[in-house]
Amino acid sequence: MRHFCASAFIINPKNKKILLVKHANYDKWLQPGGHIEDDETPEEAAVREVYEETGLKITLIGEHFPREDDLIRPLGIQCNRKIDGDRFVDIIYAATPNDPEADLVISDESTEVGWFTRNELERIPIFPDVKITMDYLLRTYFKEDR
């Protein structure tokens, strides 16, 4: 079975930290996200999931394609590992926090939530694509070399 999901890589533009949640099932840090509900766009799902998992309101960044009233072009679409034969198709967005100082919450799906510098990613359990994506975001949206 295929599951369609949406997630967001959120970077604070002031300190260049990334927001991650520690997933309860995987015991790894990753971007917040989850299933797209019926009659919901991927954009709406990413924003909703981030809020449900972290308490943070975000703004998705990227261009609308090809018209301004079309949806934002996602950062990528990733086919994640099979779990019990299921495949997860994740539509990934880049985002910034509306209020970087807002208090964070922990949902039932995660054990921790926190902000991390790029260097701190070397010391926590994450999937390799988290580092690759953060490096891309820093170069593309924040003009930082990595």
N, C-alpha and C positions, 0 to 999 in steps of 0.2 A: 504494500500500500504506500502511496505517496502522501506526504504531509507538506502543505505549503505554509511557510513561515516568513516572518519579517523580523529584522533586527537592526540595531543601530550601533555604530561605533561613535561614541560621544567623546569629543575632545574639548577641554576647556581652553579657549583661545588665549587666556591670560598666562597660564602656567604650563600649557601644553601637556597636561595630564589626561589620561584616558580613564573613562569610567567602566569598570568591569564588575560582574557578579560571580561569586563562586557557586557553581552549579552543584546542587545537592547530589545528583546522581553520578556526575562525572568526577567530582572532587577536583575540578579545574576551573580557573578563571576564564570567562568569556564575555562577549558583549551581550547585553540584555536583548531579549526577543522571544517570540513564540508564534503560535498558530494564528493564521489569518482566519477571522470569523466570517460566517456567511454575510454577504452584502457589505463587506468592508474592503477598502482598498489596501494594498500593501503599505502605503504611507500611513494610513490611519492605524493599521495594526502595529507598525513599528513604534509610533508615538504612544499608543495605548500600552503596549507591552513594557516599554521603558518606564512609564509612569507606574504601572502595576508592580514592577519588579524593584524599582528604586525610589519611587516618590518624586522623581525629577521630571519636570516639563522641559521639552526640547524643541529645537527648530531644526528640521532637516535641511541640509545644504546640498546644493547641486543645481543643475540647470533643468529647466522644463524642456521637453523635446517632443515634437518640434515647435509646438505653440505654447505660449505662456500659460494657457489654462489647462494644458495637459499635465500629467503627473511628473514628478521629479524623476529624472533618470537615476536608477539605482547605482550604487557604487559597484555592485556585482551581484551575481546570482550563483550560489554555491550549492552543490549537491553534497550533503553531509553524510557521514557514515551510516550504514544500515544498522538499525537496532531491531532485533527480532524479525529481520527481513524487510522492515519498513525503511523507506528512503525519505530524507528530509530535504526539501528544496527551500533554501533560505534566500530571500531577497534582502540584500544588505544595503543600508544607507549610511551616509556620514551625517553627523549632527553636532550641534553645539548646545550647551545647557542654557536655558532662559535665565536661570539664577544659579550660578556656579557655587554660591554659598548656601544653597538650600539644604536642609537636613535630609539625609538619605534614610530610606527604610529598607528592611529586608523582607522579601516575600517568602511564601512557603516553598518555592522552587529553589531557593538559594540559601546558603549558610552565612554568607558575608557579602558586602558590597563596599567598593572603595575606589579611590582615585589613585592612579599609578603613573610615574614618569616612565619614559622609555627604558631607562636603565634598570628600573625596578622590575620590569618584565623578565629580565634575565634570572631573577631569583624566585619567581613564583611559578606554580604549575599551570601552564597554559598550552593550548594547541598552537603549533608553529604559525598558523595563518594569522593569529592575533598580532604577532610582532610584524609580520609582513604587511598587514593592513595598516597598522599604526605608522610604520615607516612611510608608506604610500601617502597617507593622510597628511603627515607632517610636511612631506615634500610638496604635495600638490596644493593643499589649502593654506598651509602656514609657512611655506617657503623656507623650510628648515632642511638642511642636509642631514642625511643619516647614513 
